[in-house]
Amino acid sequence: MKLLLTSGGVTNPSINAALVQLLGKPIADCQALCIPTAQWGHPMCGPASVRGFVAAEPRFRHLSGLGWASLGVLELTALPTVGAERWIPWVREADVLLVDDGDATYLCHWMRASGLADLLPSLPDLVWVGVSAGSMVLTPRIGTSFVEWPAAPDDRTLGVVDFSIFPHLDAFPENTMADAERWAAEIGGPAYAIDEQTAITVVDGAAEVVSEGRWTTFG
């Protein structure tokens, strides 16, 4: 699996070029599946925001609205009840998974419960494009300040990559560099703070920052 881990999506030409390189073909030729699951675990999200994502409304122009050949929906909470023989082919036929923001611990729970987490290592050509929680879910920990799902046992996530991500740097009053530094001290391991104009690509375990904005590393 190839990763494009972002804070705000494909927001500038540099990130767009990185995405096309990961895909190996133009965006307009690619089949995408939207994963809105993380939204259900966050109190600021709900039916309207999920609709906007899967309908590629203008505010989602940096993710589902990029001009994909096709857009489908992969709702992870439904997968355990439909059977792997149905949904695994849907994932195998896709070029890219678009994984939206929300609560990363909720998304982590359903990635495991659905079986998607176990399937992903067998899909080396699939591209994962994450926004915020959709990126953080692949890290070892997200930090307690980013946990919004009341049933989360702790802040641990999948650990597909060996670094953590502090998203939305400077985008909100509580996401300053000072906040990121306190967060990094709690995480205690390798980490990045990235703004909306920054992404991290990961191919064969090698991470590379792609940015037209502000970012920093910790640890």
C-alpha positions in Angstrom: 0.0 0.0 0.0 1.2 3.5 -0.9 0.3 6.3 1.5 -0.5 10.0 1.1 -1.0 11.3 4.6 -2.4 14.8 4.7 -3.9 17.3 7.1 -6.3 19.0 4.6 -6.2 16.9 1.5 -4.7 17.5 -1.9 -4.5 21.3 -1.5 -1.7 22.4 -3.8 0.2 21.4 -7.0 3.0 19.7 -5.1 0.7 17.4 -3.2 -1.3 16.8 -6.4 1.8 15.8 -8.3 2.8 13.4 -5.5 -0.6 11.8 -5.6 -0.4 11.3 -9.4 3.0 9.7 -9.0 1.7 7.3 -6.4 -1.3 6.4 -8.6 0.8 5.9 -11.7 -1.8 7.4 -13.9 -4.1 10.5 -14.0 -6.7 11.1 -11.3 -9.4 11.1 -14.0 -8.5 7.5 -14.8 -8.8 6.2 -11.3 -11.6 4.5 -9.3 -11.9 5.8 -5.8 -13.7 4.5 -2.7 -14.7 7.0 0.0 -14.4 5.9 3.6 -16.5 8.3 5.8 -16.4 6.0 8.9 -14.3 8.3 11.1 -16.9 11.0 10.9 -19.4 9.0 12.9 -17.0 8.9 15.9 -16.6 12.7 16.1 -19.2 15.0 17.7 -18.6 17.8 15.1 -19.6 15.4 12.2 -22.8 13.8 11.1 -25.2 13.2 8.2 -24.6 16.5 6.5 -20.8 16.3 6.5 -20.8 12.6 5.4 -23.2 13.6 2.5 -20.8 16.4 1.5 -17.9 14.0 1.4 -19.4 11.2 -0.6 -21.2 13.7 -2.9 -18.0 15.5 -3.6 -19.5 18.8 -2.6 -17.3 21.9 -3.2 -15.8 21.9 0.3 -14.5 18.5 -0.4 -12.8 19.5 -3.6 -9.4 18.6 -2.1 -10.4 14.9 -1.6 -13.5 13.4 -3.2 -13.9 16.3 -5.6 -10.6 15.9 -7.4 -12.2 14.5 -10.5 -12.0 10.8 -10.1 -13.2 8.4 -12.8 -15.7 7.0 -10.3 -16.5 7.4 -6.7 -18.0 4.7 -4.4 -18.6 4.5 -0.7 -17.0 1.9 1.6 -18.7 2.2 5.0 -16.7 0.1 7.4 -19.4 -0.3 10.0 -21.5 -2.2 7.4 -18.8 -4.6 6.2 -19.0 -7.3 9.0 -22.6 -7.9 8.1 -22.3 -8.2 4.3 -19.5 -10.8 4.1 -15.9 -10.6 2.9 -16.7 -12.3 -0.3 -18.7 -9.2 -1.3 -16.6 -6.3 -0.1 -13.0 -7.5 -0.6 -13.4 -7.4 -4.4 -14.7 -3.8 -4.1 -11.4 -2.8 -2.4 -9.2 -4.9 -4.8 -10.8 -3.2 -7.8 -10.2 0.3 -6.5 -7.1 2.4 -7.3 -7.4 4.6 -4.2 -9.1 4.8 -0.8 -10.1 8.3 0.3 -10.2 8.3 4.1 -11.8 11.4 5.6 -11.4 13.2 8.9 -13.3 12.4 12.2 -12.1 10.4 15.1 -9.1 8.2 14.5 -9.7 5.8 17.3 -13.3 5.1 16.0 -11.9 4.6 12.5 -9.2 2.3 14.0 -11.8 0.2 15.8 -13.8 -0.4 12.6 -10.8 -1.0 10.4 -10.0 -3.9 12.7 -13.6 -5.1 13.2 -14.3 -5.0 9.4 -11.2 -6.8 8.4 -9.9 -4.0 6.3 -6.8 -3.5 8.4 -5.8 -7.2 7.8 -6.4 -6.9 4.1 -4.4 -3.8 3.3 -0.9 -5.4 3.5 -1.8 -7.6 0.6 -2.6 -4.6 -1.7 0.8 -3.1 -2.6 -0.5 -1.0 -5.5 -3.5 0.5 -3.6 -3.1 4.2 -2.7 -4.4 5.4 0.7 -5.2 9.2 0.8 -5.9 10.3 4.4 -7.2 13.6 5.7 -6.4 14.3 9.4 -7.9 11.3 11.3 -7.7 9.4 8.0 -4.0 9.8 8.2 -3.5 9.6 12.0 -5.2 6.2 12.1 -2.1 4.6 10.5 0.2 6.0 13.2 1.1 4.3 16.5 -0.6 7.0 18.7 -2.6 10.1 18.2 -2.3 11.8 21.6 -5.1 12.1 24.2 -6.1 15.5 23.0 -7.3 14.1 19.7 -9.5 11.4 21.1 -13.2 12.4 20.8 -14.8 8.9 20.8 -16.0 8.2 24.3 -15.6 4.4 24.0 -11.9 4.7 22.9 -9.8 2.6 25.3 -6.8 4.9 24.8 -5.1 6.9 22.0 -3.4 4.0 20.2 -4.1 3.4 16.6 -2.8 0.9 13.9 0.9 1.6 13.8 1.3 1.0 10.1 3.9 3.8 10.0 6.4 4.5 12.8 5.6 8.2 13.4 2.7 10.2 14.7 1.0 13.2 13.1 -0.2 16.5 14.6 -2.5 17.9 11.9 -4.0 21.3 11.1 -1.0 23.2 12.3 -2.0 26.9 12.7 -5.5 26.2 11.3 -7.3 26.4 14.7 -6.5 28.3 18.0 -5.7 25.0 19.7 -3.3 23.9 17.0 -0.4 26.2 17.4 3.2 25.2 17.3 3.3 25.4 21.1 0.4 23.0 21.2 2.2 20.7 18.9 5.3 20.8 21.1 3.2 19.8 24.2 1.5 17.0 22.1 4.9 15.7 20.9 6.2 15.5 24.5 3.2 13.3 25.4 3.7 11.1 22.3 7.4 10.6 23.1 8.3 9.2 19.7 9.0 10.3 16.1 6.3 12.7 15.0 5.4 15.4 12.5 3.3 18.6 12.8 1.9 19.5 9.4 -0.4 22.3 8.1 -3.0 22.2 5.4 -0.5 22.6 2.7 1.7 19.7 3.7 1.5 15.9 3.1 3.7 12.9 3.9 4.2 10.2 1.3 5.2 6.7 2.4 6.3 4.1 -0.1 8.0 0.9 1.0 8.4 2.3 4.4 10.2 5.4 3.3 8.6 8.7 4.4 9.0 12.0 2.4 7.4 15.4 3.2 5.7 17.2 0.4 4.9 20.8 1.4 4.1 24.3 0.2 3.4 25.3 3.8 4.7 24.8 7.3 5.8 21.7 9.1 8.3 20.4 11.6 9.5 17.1 13.0 9.9 15.9 16.6 11.9 13.2 18.2 
